[in-house]
Amino acid sequence: MVDWVAGKIHKISHFTEICISQRSLNHAHLHSAVQIQRTMNDSTEEKLPAYTNHDGFLLPVGFPTESFDSGRNYDAQDNDLFIVTYPKCGTTWTQHITYLILHNGIPLAPDQRMDVVWPHLEEVGKDFVRDKATVAGGYRLIKTHFPYKLTPQNPKAKYIYVARNPKDCVVSFYHHTVGFPRHYDFAEGKFDTYFKLFLEGKVDSNDYFDFLREWLDHKDDPNVLFLRYETGRKDVREYILQIASFLGEEYPKKLLANDEEILKMVIEHSSLESMKQNPRRWCSDRTGYKPFIRKGSTGGWNELLSEDQAGLLQKRLDEMFSKDELDFLGEQYH
C-alpha cells in the first residue's frame, strides 16, 4: 500500500493477507491521483466498499498502481519461488510453512514482518523484488495475487498455488474488507452487500471463479504445486511434506531426520495458536477489529452465508468446472 504524504508515495505493506500500518491517508490527494470506484444503490442508499479501478482490475484504495504495473513486467528468474493465491485462501499460512521448511523450523522473530521477508510483487514492484527480496535455500521468495495470465512466467521458476472453497473464502474476505476501513471504507458494511459483489467478481482481485479456472488449468505443469487449503487443514503433516518435496528432495529428508525433529517444529510453529502470537509479524495493529489470523477453518461458512447464497456459489462452480475437477478440489466444492 502507499501513504500519500506531501505529494509523494511512501510504499508500505498491506493487501490481502499482509497488513499495513495505520497512518492516515491524505484522501484529497488520493482522490485526485487515482480513480475510485464506488456505487450506491439509489433506492436503499446501500454503501459499498471503495476500490481503485485500475484498467478494470479492482484494488484496495491506496494500492500503488505503478507498482502493480511494474509487477506485471517483472522478469521471472530461474530461482524464483512464488506463492500464488486468490485473497483469503491460505496465503500467509502457506508462506509461513514454506519459510519454516527453508529455515529448519525456526519461525519469524517477533520483530520480523512477513511482507518484508516475502514481498508482495504487485505491491512493491519489480525493482524491489529483484534487488531486495529474501533469498532462502537458493529461492527468491515472492507472493502474488495475480491471476495466471498476469503472473510472470519462467519454466524454471516454481509456483505454489493454494485453492480454498468460495464459501469460506467469501466469509473470510468480508471480514478482511470490514477490518481495513482506510482501504475499503466498509467498517459498517453488510455481508449480504459484500456477497453480491463477490459473486459478480466486483471485489479486489476480481472474479474468484475465473481466477481458480486459470490456475486449475495449469495444475499439472511441472513447475506448479497445486494445493488445496482444506486438505492442508485436515492433514497438515502431508501438506508440509508436499511443499518440502516440491522444494527439493533434500527438504523431506531434513524434516524427517532425527525422529522428525524439524517437521515437528514446522507443525508447531505453523499452527493457528502459534501464529496468533506476536501477530504483528503478519499484520499491523487491528485494535477494535477482528484479528488478522482469525479462524483459518474450513466449512465454517454458515456463520454468515445462507443456504441460498451457498447455492448461488455452487451454481457458479457447476457452470465452470467439471464433476471430476470438483471432485479433485474436494468435498467443500460440492
TIMAR-62586 format. One line per 5 residues: number of its first residue (from 1); their letters; for each residue x negated, y, z negated of N, C-alpha, C. Coordinates in steps of 0.2 Angstrom, whole numbers, plus 2048, in hexadecimal, padded with zeros to 3 digits. Each point is the difference from the previous one (the first is absolute). Last residue first. Layout:
<sites>
NUM = a = X,Y,Z,X,Y,Z,X,Y,Z | ...;
</sites>
This chain:
<sites>
334 = hyqeg = 85D,76F,811,807,7FC,803,805,803,7FB | 7E9,805,7FD,802,803,806,806,7FD,803 | 7F5,7F8,7EC,802,807,7FF,802,804,806 | 7F6,7EA,800,807,800,7FE,803,807,7FF | 7EA,7FE,811,802,7FD,7F9,808,801,7FF;
329 = lfdle = 7F0,802,814,7FF,806,7FB,802,7FE,7F9 | 803,7F0,812,7F9,801,7FE,7FF,806,7FB | 815,7FC,808,7FE,7FA,7FC,7F9,801,7FE | 808,80F,810,803,801,7F9,7FE,7FB,7FB | 7FA,7FD,816,7FC,805,7FE,803,802,7F9;
324 = dksfm = 80C,7F0,80C,7F9,7FD,7FE,7FC,806,7FD | 815,806,808,801,7FC,7FA,7F9,7FD,7FE | 7FE,816,80E,803,7FA,801,801,7FC,7F9 | 801,81B,804,7FB,7FB,7FF,804,7F9,801 | 80A,816,802,7F9,801,803,7FC,7FB,7FF;
319 = edlrk = 818,801,7F9,7FF,802,807,7F9,800,802 | 805,7FA,7EA,802,7FB,805,800,802,807 | 7FA,810,7EF,7FB,7FA,800,802,7FB,805 | 80F,811,7FC,7FA,803,803,7FB,7FA,801 | 813,7FC,7F3,802,800,807,7FA,802,804;
314 = qllga = 7FD,800,7E9,800,7F9,803,802,800,807 | 802,814,7F4,7F9,7FF,801,7FF,7F9,803 | 816,806,7FA,7FE,804,805,7F8,7FF,802 | 80A,7F5,7ED,802,7FD,806,7FE,804,807 | 7FC,808,7EA,7FB,7FB,801,802,7FC,807;
309 = qdesl = 80E,811,7F8,7FA,803,802,7FB,7FA,802 | 814,7FA,7F6,801,803,807,7FA,803,803 | 800,7F8,7EA,800,7FA,805,801,803,807 | 7F4,811,7F0,806,7FC,800,800,7FB,804 | 7EC,80C,7F2,802,7FF,807,807,7FC,7FF;
304 = lenwg = 7F2,807,7ED,803,805,804,804,7FF,806 | 7F6,7EF,7F2,801,805,7FB,803,807,803 | 7FA,7EB,80C,807,802,7FE,801,804,7FA | 7EA,7F8,809,803,805,804,807,802,7FE | 7EE,7EF,7F9,803,805,7FC,804,805,803;
299 = gtsgk = 7F1,7EF,80A,807,7FE,7FF,804,804,7FB | 7E6,800,7FD,804,7FE,806,807,7FE,7FE | 7ED,812,7F5,803,7FA,800,803,7FE,806 | 7F3,813,7F6,7FC,7FC,804,804,7F9,801 | 803,816,7F1,802,7F9,7FF,7FC,7FB,804;
294 = rifpk = 7F7,817,7FE,807,800,7FC,801,7F9,7FE | 7EC,811,807,800,7F9,7FF,807,7FF,7FC | 7FE,816,802,7FE,7FD,807,800,7F9,800 | 810,80C,7EE,7F9,7FF,801,7FF,7FD,807 | 815,810,7FA,7FE,7F9,7FF,7F9,7FF,802;
289 = ygtrd = 805,818,7F7,803,7FC,806,7FE,7F9,7FF | 7FA,812,7F1,806,801,801,803,7FC,806 | 7E6,802,800,804,801,7FA,807,803,802 | 7EC,7F8,80D,807,7FF,802,805,801,7F9 | 7E4,804,80A,805,800,7FA,807,801,803;
284 = scwrr = 7EF,7F5,811,800,806,7FC,805,7FF,7FA | 7F5,7EA,80C,805,805,800,7FF,806,7FC | 7F3,7EB,801,805,7FF,806,803,807,802 | 7F2,7FE,7ED,7FC,7FD,805,804,7FF,807 | 809,808,7EB,7FE,805,804,7FB,7FD,806;
279 = pnqkm = 80B,7F3,7EE,803,801,807,7FE,805,804 | 7FA,7F2,7EA,7FC,805,804,803,801,807 | 80B,7EC,7F8,7FC,803,7FC,7FB,805,804 | 810,7F2,80A,803,805,7FD,7FC,804,7FB | 7F8,7EC,80C,800,806,804,804,806,7FD;
274 = selss = 7FF,7EB,7F5,7FA,803,800,800,806,804 | 813,7F4,800,7FF,802,7F9,7F9,804,800 | 807,7F5,814,803,806,7FF,7FF,803,7F9 | 7ED,7F0,80B,807,800,7FD,803,807,7FF | 7E9,7FB,807,805,802,805,807,7FF,7FE;
269 = heivm = 7ED,7FA,7F3,800,807,801,805,802,805 | 7FE,7E9,7FA,802,804,7FA,800,807,802 | 7FA,7F1,811,807,7FF,7FE,801,804,7FA | 7EA,800,807,804,803,805,807,800,7FE | 7F1,7F4,7F2,800,807,7FF,804,804,805;
264 = kliee = 7FE,7E9,803,804,802,7FA,800,807,7FE | 7F2,7F8,811,807,800,802,805,801,7FA | 7E9,7FE,7FC,802,806,804,807,801,802 | 7F8,7EC,7F5,7FF,805,7FC,802,807,803 | 801,7E6,805,804,806,803,800,806,7FC;
259 = dnall = 7F2,7ED,7FC,806,7FF,7FD,805,806,802 | 7EA,800,80A,800,800,7F8,807,800,7FD | 802,805,81A,7FA,7FE,7FC,801,801,7F8 | 80F,807,812,802,7FA,7FD,7FA,7FD,7FC | 7FF,815,80C,806,800,7FC,801,7FA,7FC;
254 = kkpye = 7EF,802,810,7FE,804,7FA,806,7FF,7FB | 803,7F6,815,7FB,7FC,7FC,7FE,804,7FA | 80F,80A,810,803,7FB,7FC,7FB,7FC,7FC | 7F6,810,80E,804,803,7FA,804,7FB,7FC | 7F2,7FC,814,7FC,801,7FA,805,802,7FA;
249 = eglfs = 807,7FE,817,800,7FA,7FD,7FC,800,7F9 | 80D,815,80B,7FA,7FD,801,800,7FA,7FC | 813,80F,803,7FA,804,7FF,7F9,7FD,802 | 815,7F4,7FF,800,805,806,7FA,804,7FF | 804,7F2,7EE,7FE,7FC,806,800,805,806;
244 = aiqli = 808,80A,7EC,7F9,7FE,800,7FD,7FC,806 | 817,805,7FE,7FD,806,802,7F8,7FE,7FF | 80E,7EF,7FA,801,801,807,7FC,807,802 | 801,7FA,7EA,7FB,7FB,803,801,801,808 | 80F,80C,7F1,7F9,802,7FF,7FB,7FC,805;
239 = yervd = 816,7F9,7FF,800,807,803,7F9,802,800 | 805,7ED,7F4,7FF,7FF,807,800,806,804 | 803,803,7E9,7FA,7FC,801,7FF,7FF,807 | 815,809,7F9,7FA,805,800,7FA,7FD,802 | 819,7FA,803,7FA,7FC,7FF,7FA,804,801;
234 = krgte = 816,80A,800,802,7F9,7FD,7FA,7FC,7FF | 7FE,816,809,802,800,7F9,802,7F9,7FD | 7F9,801,817,7FB,802,7FB,802,801,7F9 | 810,7FC,811,7FC,7F9,7FF,7FA,802,7FB | 80D,812,807,804,7FC,7FC,7FC,7F9,7FE;
229 = yrlfl = 7F7,811,810,800,802,7F9,803,7FB,7FB | 7F4,7FA,817,807,801,7FE,800,802,7F8 | 7ED,801,816,802,7FE,7FA,807,802,7FE | 7EC,7FD,815,807,802,7FF,803,7FD,7F9 | 7E7,806,80D,803,7FC,7FB,807,802,7FE;
224 = vnpdd = 7EE,803,817,806,802,7FC,802,7FB,7FA | 7F0,7FE,813,7FD,805,7FB,806,803,7FC | 804,7EF,811,7FB,7FE,7FC,7FD,804,7FB | 81A,800,809,7F9,803,802,7FB,7FD,7FC | 818,7FC,7FD,7FB,7FB,801,7FA,802,803;
219 = khdlw = 812,80F,7FA,7FE,7FC,7FA,7FB,7FB,801 | 80C,812,80E,7F9,7FF,800,7FD,7FB,7FA | 817,807,804,7FE,7FE,807,7F9,7FE,800 | 809,80A,7ED,802,7F9,800,7FE,7FD,807 | 7FE,818,7FD,7FB,7FC,7FC,801,7F8,800;
214 = erlfd = 810,80F,80A,7FA,801,803,7FB,7FC,7FD | 815,800,7F6,800,7FD,807,7F9,800,803 | 804,80C,7EC,7FF,7F9,7FF,800,7FC,806 | 805,817,802,7F9,7FF,7FD,7FE,7F9,7FF | 816,806,807,7FC,801,805,7F8,7FF,7FE;
209 = fydns = 811,800,7EF,800,7FA,804,7FC,800,806 | 801,813,7F1,7FD,7FA,7FD,800,7FA,805 | 800,81B,807,804,7FA,7FF,7FC,7FA,7FE | 7F6,818,7FA,805,7FE,805,803,7F9,7FF | 7EF,80E,7F4,7FE,7FA,803,805,7FD,805;
204 = dvkge = 80A,810,7EE,7F9,800,802,7FE,7F9,802 | 819,804,805,7FC,801,7FA,7F9,800,802 | 815,7FA,80D,7FF,808,7FF,7FC,801,7F9 | 80A,7EB,80B,7F9,801,802,7FE,808,7FF | 816,7F4,7FB,7FF,803,807,7F9,802,802;
199 = lflkf = 805,7F6,7EB,803,7FC,805,800,802,807 | 7F9,80E,7ED,7FB,7FA,801,803,7FB,806 | 80D,812,7F9,7FB,803,804,7FB,7FA,801 | 813,7FC,7F3,802,801,807,7FA,802,804 | 7FC,7FD,7E9,801,7FA,804,802,801,807;
194 = ytdfk = 7FF,812,7F1,7F9,7FE,802,801,7F9,804 | 813,809,7F6,7FE,805,805,7F9,7FD,803 | 809,7F5,7EE,804,7FE,806,7FE,805,806 | 7F6,803,7EA,7FE,7FA,804,804,7FF,806 | 7FC,819,7F6,804,7F9,7FF,7FE,7FB,804;
189 = geafd = 7F3,817,7F5,803,7FD,806,803,7F9,7FE | 7F3,812,7F4,807,7FE,7FE,804,7FC,805 | 7E9,807,803,800,7FD,7F9,807,7FE,7FE | 7F5,809,816,805,7FB,7FF,801,7FD,7F9 | 7EE,80E,80E,806,804,7FD,806,7FC,800;
184 = yhrpf = 7E9,7FA,808,807,7FE,803,805,804,7FE | 7E9,803,7F9,7FF,7FE,806,807,7FE,804 | 7FE,807,7E9,7FD,805,804,7FE,7FE,807 | 80B,7F1,7F0,804,806,802,7FD,805,804 | 7FD,7E6,7F9,7FB,806,802,804,805,803;
179 = gvthh = 80B,7ED,7F7,7FB,801,7FC,7FB,805,802 | 812,7F7,80D,803,804,7FB,7FA,803,7FB | 7FA,7F1,811,802,807,803,803,804,7FB | 7FB,7EA,7FA,7FA,804,802,801,807,802 | 812,7F0,7FC,7FD,803,7FA,7F9,804,801;
174 = yfsvv = 80A,7F6,813,805,805,7FD,7FD,803,7F9 | 7F5,7EE,80A,7FF,806,804,804,806,7FE | 804,7EA,7F7,7F9,802,7FE,7FF,807,803 | 813,7F5,807,801,802,7F9,7F9,803,7FE | 800,7F7,815,804,806,800,801,802,7F9;
169 = cdkpn = 7F4,7EC,803,7FC,805,803,804,807,7FF | 80A,7EB,7FB,7FC,802,7FB,7FC,806,802 | 80D,7F7,810,805,801,7FB,7FC,803,7FA | 7F5,7F8,814,803,807,800,804,802,7FA | 7EB,7EE,800,807,801,802,803,806,800;
164 = ravyi = 7E5,7FD,804,805,7FF,7FA,807,801,803 | 7E4,7FC,809,807,801,801,804,7FF,7FA | 7E5,806,808,805,7FD,7FB,807,802,801 | 7E5,7FD,80D,807,803,800,804,7FC,7FA | 7E5,804,808,805,7FD,7FB,806,803,800;
159 = ykakp = 7EA,7FF,811,806,804,7FE,804,7FB,7FC | 7E5,804,80B,805,7FC,7FD,806,804,7FE | 7EC,802,815,802,803,7FA,805,7FB,7FD | 7F7,7FD,815,7FC,7FD,7FB,802,803,7F9 | 80B,806,815,801,7F9,7FF,7FB,7FD,7FB;
154 = nqptl = 80C,819,800,7F9,7FD,802,801,7F8,7FF | 811,819,7FF,7FE,7F8,801,7F9,7FF,802 | 812,813,7F3,7FA,7FF,804,7FE,7F9,800 | 81A,808,7FE,7FA,7FE,7FC,7FA,7FF,804 | 817,806,807,7FC,805,7FF,7F9,7FE,7FC;
149 = kypfh = 811,7F0,807,7FE,804,806,7FC,806,7FF | 809,7F2,7EE,7FB,7FD,804,7FD,804,805 | 80A,80E,7EC,802,7FA,804,7FB,7FD,804 | 7F9,80E,7EA,801,800,807,804,7FA,803 | 7F7,806,7E9,807,7FF,801,802,801,808;
144 = tkilr = 7E7,7FA,7F2,804,804,804,808,7FE,800 | 7E4,7FF,7F4,807,7FE,800,804,804,805 | 7E5,7F6,7FC,804,805,803,808,7FE,7FE | 7E3,7FA,7FB,807,7FF,7FE,804,806,802 | 7E9,7F2,809,803,807,7FF,807,800,7FE;
139 = yggav = 7ED,7EC,7FC,806,802,804,801,808,7FE | 7EE,7F1,7F7,7FF,801,807,806,803,804 | 800,7FC,7E8,7FF,7FA,804,7FF,800,807 | 808,816,7F9,7FF,7FB,7FB,800,7F9,803 | 800,81D,804,7FE,7FA,803,7FF,7FB,7FB;
134 = takdr = 80F,818,802,7FC,7FB,7FC,7FF,7FA,804 | 804,819,80B,803,7FA,7FD,7FC,7FB,7FD | 7F9,815,80C,801,800,7F8,804,7FA,7FE | 7FB,806,818,7FA,803,7FC,800,7FE,7F8 | 812,7FA,811,7F9,7FE,803,7FB,802,7FB;
129 = vfdkg = 815,807,7FA,800,7F9,800,7F9,7FD,802 | 805,817,801,7FF,7FE,7F9,7FF,7F8,800 | 805,80A,815,7F9,802,7FE,7FF,7FD,7F9 | 815,7FD,80A,7FB,7FC,802,7F9,801,7FE | 817,807,7F2,7FD,801,806,7FA,7FC,802;
124 = veelh = 811,802,7ED,7FA,804,7FF,7FC,801,807 | 816,7F5,7FE,800,806,7FB,7FA,804,800 | 804,7EC,80D,803,805,803,801,806,7FB | 7F4,7EC,7F8,7FD,803,807,804,806,802 | 7FC,7F8,7E7,806,800,804,7FE,803,807;
119 = pwvvd = 7EE,7F5,7ED,803,806,803,806,7FE,805 | 7F2,7F5,7EB,803,7FD,806,805,805,803 | 7F3,807,7EE,7FC,7F9,801,803,7FE,807 | 80B,812,7F7,7F9,802,802,7FC,7FA,802 | 816,7FE,7F9,800,804,806,7F9,802,802;
114 = mrqdp = 804,7F4,7EC,800,7FC,805,800,804,807 | 7F4,808,7E9,807,800,803,7FF,7FC,807 | 7F3,802,7E5,800,7FF,808,807,801,803 | 7FA,800,7E8,7FF,806,803,7FF,800,807 | 804,7EC,7F2,805,805,7FF,7FF,807,803;
109 = alpig = 7F5,7EA,80C,800,804,7FA,805,805,7FE | 802,7E9,810,7FF,808,800,7FF,802,7F9 | 7FC,7E6,801,805,805,803,7FD,807,800 | 7F5,7E7,803,7FF,806,7FC,805,805,802 | 7FB,7EA,80A,805,800,7FB,800,806,7FC;
104 = nhlil = 7F1,7FC,813,7FF,7FB,7FB,805,801,7FA | 800,80D,815,7FC,803,7FA,800,7FB,7FA | 80D,7FD,815,7F9,802,802,7FC,803,7FB | 815,7F8,7FA,7FD,7FA,804,7F9,803,802 | 80E,810,7F7,7FE,7FB,7FB,7FC,7FB,803;
99 = ytihq = 80B,80E,80F,7FA,804,7FC,7FD,7FB,7FB | 814,7F9,80A,7FA,7FF,805,7FA,804,7FD | 814,801,7F4,7FE,7F9,800,7FA,800,804 | 80A,815,800,7FC,7FE,7FA,7FE,7F9,7FF | 80D,807,813,7FA,804,800,7FC,7FE,7FA;
94 = twttg = 815,7F8,801,7FC,7FC,804,7F9,803,801 | 811,80B,7F3,7FE,7FA,7FD,7FB,7FC,804 | 809,814,809,7FB,801,7FA,7FE,7FA,7FD | 810,7FF,811,7FA,803,803,7FB,800,7FA | 818,7F8,803,7FB,7FC,7FC,7F9,803,802;
89 = ckpyt = 815,809,808,800,7F9,802,7FA,7FC,7FD | 807,819,803,803,7FD,7FA,801,7F8,801 | 7FA,80E,816,800,802,7F9,804,7FC,7FC | 7F6,7F4,815,805,805,7FF,800,802,7F9 | 7E9,7F7,807,806,7FE,7FE,805,806,802;
84 = vifld = 7E4,7F6,801,806,803,804,806,7FE,7FD | 7E4,801,7FC,806,7FE,7FD,806,803,803 | 7E6,7FB,80A,806,804,7FF,805,7FC,7FC | 7E4,801,805,805,7FC,7FD,806,804,7FF | 7E8,801,810,806,803,7FD,804,7FB,7FD;
79 = ndqad = 7EB,7FE,80E,800,7FE,7F9,806,803,7FC | 7FC,804,818,800,7F9,7FF,801,7FE,7F9 | 80A,818,807,7FA,7FC,800,800,7F9,7FF | 811,815,80A,7FF,7FB,7FC,7FA,7FC,801 | 807,819,805,7FD,7FB,803,7FF,7FA,7FC;
74 = ynrgs = 813,815,7FF,7FA,7FD,7FD,7FE,7FA,804 | 813,80F,803,7FA,800,805,7FA,7FD,7FD | 815,803,7F3,802,7FD,806,7FA,7FF,805 | 7FD,80D,7ED,800,7F9,7FE,802,7FC,806 | 801,817,802,7F9,7FE,800,800,7F9,7FF;
69 = dfset = 815,80A,7FE,7FD,800,807,7F9,7FD,801 | 809,804,7EA,804,7FA,804,7FD,800,807 | 7F8,811,7F4,7FD,7FA,7FE,803,7FA,803 | 809,815,803,7FA,800,804,7FC,7FA,7FE | 814,805,7F4,802,7FD,807,7F9,800,804;
64 = pfgvp = 805,7FF,7E5,7FC,803,805,801,7FE,807 | 812,801,7EC,7FC,7FB,803,7FC,803,805 | 812,80A,7F4,7F9,802,7FE,7FB,7FB,802 | 819,7F8,7FF,7FE,807,801,7F9,801,7FC | 806,7E8,80B,802,804,7FA,7FD,807,801;
59 = llfgd = 806,7F3,816,7FB,800,7FB,802,804,7FA | 808,7F4,819,802,804,7FA,7FB,7FF,7FB | 800,800,81C,7FE,7FC,7FA,801,804,7FA | 804,80A,816,805,7FA,7FF,7FE,7FB,7FA | 7F3,814,805,800,7FC,806,804,7FA,7FF;
54 = hntya = 7FF,80A,7EB,7FA,801,804,801,7FC,806 | 80F,80A,7EB,801,7FC,806,7FA,802,805 | 804,800,7E4,7FD,803,806,801,7FC,806 | 811,800,7EA,7FA,7FD,803,7FD,805,805 | 813,7FE,7EA,7FD,804,805,7FA,7FC,802;
49 = plkee = 819,7F6,7F6,7F9,802,7FF,7FD,804,805 | 81A,803,7FB,7FB,7FB,803,7F9,801,7FE | 81B,807,7F7,7F9,802,801,7FC,7FA,802 | 81B,807,804,7FB,7FB,7FD,7F9,802,802 | 817,80B,803,7FA,803,7FD,7FB,7FB,7FD;
44 = tsdnm = 815,7FC,80C,7FF,7FE,7F9,7FA,804,7FD | 808,803,817,806,7FF,7FC,7FF,7FF,7F9 | 7EE,803,810,804,806,7FF,806,7FF,7FC | 7E8,7F4,7FF,807,7FE,802,804,806,7FE | 7E6,803,806,805,7FF,7FA,806,7FE,803;
39 = trqiq = 7E4,7FF,806,807,801,802,804,7FF,7FA | 7E5,804,807,804,7FF,7FB,807,801,803 | 7E4,801,807,806,7FD,802,805,7FF,7FA | 7EA,811,807,803,7FC,7FA,807,7FD,803 | 7E7,809,80B,807,800,801,804,7FB,7FA;
34 = vashl = 7E9,810,7FD,802,7FA,803,808,800,801 | 7F4,813,7F8,7FA,7FC,803,803,7FA,804 | 80D,810,7F3,7FD,803,806,7FB,7FC,804 | 809,7F9,7EB,805,800,805,7FE,804,806 | 7F1,7FF,7EE,801,7F9,803,806,800,805;
29 = hahnl = 7FA,814,7F4,7FB,7FE,805,801,7F9,803 | 80E,807,7EF,801,804,805,7FB,7FF,806 | 7FF,7F4,7EC,805,7FD,804,801,805,806 | 7ED,7F8,7F0,802,807,802,805,7FF,806 | 7FB,7EE,7EC,7FF,802,806,802,807,801;
24 = srqsi = 7F6,7F3,7E9,806,803,804,7FE,802,807 | 7F5,7EC,7F0,800,807,801,805,802,805 | 7FB,7E9,7F6,806,804,800,7FF,808,801 | 7F2,7E9,80A,801,804,7FA,806,805,801 | 801,7E8,80C,7FC,806,800,801,804,7FA;
19 = cietf = 801,7E4,809,804,806,7FE,7FB,806,800 | 805,7E7,80D,7FA,804,7FD,803,807,7FE | 80E,7F0,80B,7FE,7FD,7FA,7FA,803,7FD | 80C,80E,811,803,7F9,7FF,7FD,7FE,7F9 | 7F6,816,805,803,7FC,805,801,7F9,7FE;
14 = hsikh = 7EE,812,7F8,806,7FD,7FD,803,7FB,806 | 7E8,812,7FA,803,7F9,802,807,7FF,7FD | 7F1,816,809,800,7FC,7FB,804,7FA,801 | 7F4,817,80D,803,7F9,800,7FF,7FD,7F9 | 804,81A,809,7FC,7FC,7FB,802,7F9,800;
9 = ikgav = 802,817,811,803,7F9,7FE,7FB,7FD,7FC | 806,81B,803,7FB,7FB,802,803,7F9,7FE | 809,817,7FC,800,7FF,807,7FB,7FA,802 | 805,807,7EA,7FD,805,803,7FE,7FE,807 | 80A,7EC,7F7,7FE,805,7FB,7FC,805,804;
4 = wdvm = 80E,7E8,801,800,806,805,7FE,806,7FB | 7FC,7E4,7FE,802,806,7FC,7FF,806,805 | 804,7E5,806,7FC,806,800,803,805,7FC | 7FE,7E3,804,804,806,800,7FC,806,800;
</sites>
